[in-house]
Amino acid sequence: MGMKMPAPEYRSKPLFIINPDSGVTPVNYIVSLGLDLRRDLDAVKSLSKFDTETIINQNFNKHDVFIAAGGDGTVHTVATKLVDSDKILGVLPLGSGNGFAREFGFKMNVNALMSNIRKAEEMPIDVIEVNGQMCLNVAGIGLDSFVAHSFNDIKLRGFFPYIWLTLKTFIQLRPFPVTIWCGGEKILSEDLFVVTVANTRQFGNNAFIAPDARPNDGIIDLVLIKPFPKIFGPVFVVRLFTKRINKSKYVKHIKTDKEIIIEAKETRMHIDGEPVNSDGRVVVRIKRGVLKVLKTSRNKFIPHKFITGS
């Protein structure tokens, strides 16, 4: 009988970067307090995107694994600093939607996360570049971007305020003109409700806008929702949460590895749920395998061993 080899040891403690404003405040406080009391990790709170970037810059050569403890915005900020490096991204989900964490099997369980770190498995994933900014999950123009801008203006966080805003925005939704080029060829010019560029499958909260998307296939998933009678809104919601949105006759799903150019009179958009504005022209490109993500037991993607030294 062969001997079971011990799990690899990581060279340094993982660094947890905590966003104290993410998600539900009491839960965040309890989790943050628990992190502060542990000796097998380092934890630091970040009060802004600038703080997070500074923390990573100051600690970049001291840690192998950086854990974003927050929502998708926190994950996005941490990941941006780790792209094109040998550092590994992990997530402790504390946000409202937690789209990235759900896709990669990260749970709000520190012990499980530490176990994953000790197993020392990683996977390289793609990122999408949207007007020069990195996108991990989805970016878009339309209903989801309008909600993102409105959500940014209120103090309440969590699932139910988000649902209320989405319903309110949907009732007021109007189609907007869009022209799209793919690889230099015009492929569409019409009015739409939603334009979504996807690297992973979901917005968050298991709402699957691109059920076939994979973050390591070198492909951009473009999901276009045409104007439809609003009485069908509940049907779309069911399709969204049952991974069948692409079965609707009002939805067009395009896969490509070519550059996409989107021109729209609507300038409100979002990148990974964070509200941004365009000048009416959005350029989208794929960058293959440039970010390393910690492998979890719930992640079904193919892992790669990472070497952390002695």
N, C-alpha and C positions, 0 to 999 in steps of 0.2 A: 504493500500500500504506500503510495507516494505521500510525502509530507506536504501539508498545506502551507503555502508561503504567506508570511505576514503581509498585511496591507502596507503600501508605501507610506512613508512619513513625509508630511509637507515640511519644507525648509523653514517657513516662517508662519506665525499665526495669521489667520485670515483677518482682513480689516473690514469691519462692518461700518458702513456709512449710513447713518440713520437720519431720515427726514422726520422730525417731530411733528410736522403738520400734516402728514399723510393719514388718510383713512379716518377711523374713529379714534378720537383723542384718548379716551380711557384705555383702550386696547393697546394703542401705540405706547402709552406711558408705561404700562405693565411690562410689555415686551422690552422696551428700552432699559427699564430698571433691571430686568433679568440679564440683559447683555452686559450691563455695567458690572455685574457681580461675578461674571465668569472670568476665569484666569486663562482659559485656553484660546482666547481670542482678544483682539483689540477692537474697541468700539469708539466712534466719535460722532457727535451730532453735527449736522449741517443745516444752517438756517437759510441757505440760498443756493442757487445754481453756481454762483461764483465761489461760495464756500466749498462746495463739493469739488469743483475743479482744482481749487487751491490745495485741499486735503490730499487729493490724488497726486498732484504734482510733488508735494512734500514727502509723500510716502511711497512713491512709485517703485523705488529700488529696495524697499524694505519688506514688501509683501508679494506673494505669488498670486493670491486670490483676493479679489475685492468683492464684497457683498453689498449690493444695493438694498437697504432696508427701507422700503417705501413703496410708492406706486410706480406706474409706468413712466412718469416724468423723471423720477429719481433714477430708475433703471436706465433711461435714455441718456441722462447726464453722465452717469458713471461709465456706461458703455462707450460713449463718445471718446473718452480719454483712454480706453483700452484697445480700440481698433488698431490693427496693424502692429500689435505687440504680442509678447508671449505671456501676458497676464491673463488670468481667467476671471470671468464674470459669473457671480452667483447672485441669487435673489432671495430675500426674506420679504414676502409680500405683505405690505401694510396699507395698500392703497384702496381705491374705490372699485376699480375694474380689474387690475392685475392681469391684463391680457398676456403679457410676456411670461409671467410666472406660471399662469395656467397652461400655456402652450408647452413649457419645458418641465412641467411637473414639480415646480417649487412650491412647498407648503409652508405655513407659518409654524414651523417646528424647528427650533434651533438644533436640537439633538440630531434629527434626521439630516439636517444640512451639514453639520460637522462630520457625520458619518460619510456623507457623499464626498466631502473634501478629503477625508482620509483614504477613500477608495481611489482617488487620483485619476478620475476619468474625465475627459473633456470632449467637446465636439466643436469643430469650426463651422460657423454659419455665415451666410451672406448678410449684407446690409444693403439697403436701397438708399441711393443719394437723391435727395429731392431739393432742387435749387441749391446744391452744395451742402445741404444739411443731411445728417444721417437719420435714417428711419429704420427701426427694428421691427415694428409690427405693421402698422398701417398708416397711411397718410391720405388725405382726401379733401374734396370740395363738395359742399352740399349739406344734407341734413346733419351728418355727424360733425362737420366743422362748425355749423351754426350752433349746435349744442355745446361744443367745446368752448366757443367764445362766450356763450351765455354762462356756462358752468364756471368759467374763470372769474366772472363778475360777482358771484355770490359767495357767501362765507360757508354755507352748509356743504358738507361732503357726505359721501355714502351712496348706496344703491338707489334709495327711494327719491332723494332730490334729483338724481340724474334721470330717473324714469319720468318724473314729473316734468322736467325741462324738455326731455325728448318728446313727450306727448304734446306739450304746448307748442314746440317748434314745428312738429309735424303738421299740426292744424294750420299753421301760418305758412307752410312751405309752398313755394312757387318754383316752377322749372326755370332754368337759366341756360343760355346758349353756350355750347361747348364745341370746340374743334380739336381733334386729336390726330397727331402724326405718330407713326411708328416706323422706325428705321428710315425716316425721310419720306414716307408715303402717307398721304392723308387717308385715314381709315374711317373717320366719322365726323359729321358736322350736324348736330341736332340739339334740341333742348333735353336736359336731363334733370333728375332730382338729386342724383348722387354720382360722384366719380371717386372711386377708391383705388389706391395703389397699395397692394398687399405683399408683405414678405412672409407673414404668418397668417393663420386662418381667422383670427378673431379680433374684434375691438376690445374685448374684455367681458367679464361676467358671462363667459360662454356664449357670446353672440357671434356666430360664425358668418362673417361676410364673404370669406373666400375659402370654402370648405376643402378645396383641393390644394391649397398653397402649402409649400414646404420651405423652410428657411435655409435649406442647404442644397437646393437644386439648380441654382444659377438662373432662376426664372423670376420675372416680375409678373404678378397676377394683377390684371386690371379689371375691376368690376364696375359696370355701368348700369345704373338703375334708371329706366325711362319713366316719364310721368305715368301714373296709374290712378284709377279712381280711389280716392282716399277711404272709401268704404272697405277697400281690400286691405287696409292697414293692419288689422289683426292677423290676417292670413300671412302677411309679410313677416310679422313678429314671430309667428309660429315657425315659419320656414327658417328664419334667422337662427333660432335656438335649437332647431333640429337638423342643422347642416344641409338644408334643402333650398337655400335662397337662390342657387344657380339653376334650379329647375323651373323658375318662373319665366313666363314669356316676356316679362318686362325687364328681365335682367340679361345682360350680355357679359360674358366672361372671356377675357383675352389673356393668353399666356405668351410671353416673349422675353428674349434676352437682349433685345435691341433697345436703343434709346427711344424714350417716349417724350413727346412734347404736347402739353395740354394748354390750350388757350381758352380762357373763360372770362366773361365780364365780371363774374363773381370773384372777388379777391380774398374773401375770408376762407382760410383753409386750416388744417391741423396736421401736425406731424407727431405721431405716437400720442395723440390726445391733447397735445399742447397747442393752443391757438397761435397761429402765425398769419401773416398776410403776404400775398404775392403782388406782383405788378400786372397780373393778368396772364402771365406766361410761366408755366411750370415745366422744368426739365427733369426727367427721371432717368436714372441709370442704375445698373446692378453692379455691386462689388462683391466678388465671390470669395467666400471663406476667410474673411478678414477679422472675424471676432471669435474668440474662444469662449465657450459657455460650459459651465460645470455640468457634468452628466448626473442625472438623478435616476432613482429606480423607476420613476414613472415616466421617464423620457424614452420614447420608442425609437429615437434616432440612433444611428450607429456611433458608438463612442470611439475615442482615440485616447490612448494613455498619454499623460503628460509627465515629464521628468522634472522633479523639483529639487534635485541635488541631494547632498548628504547632510 
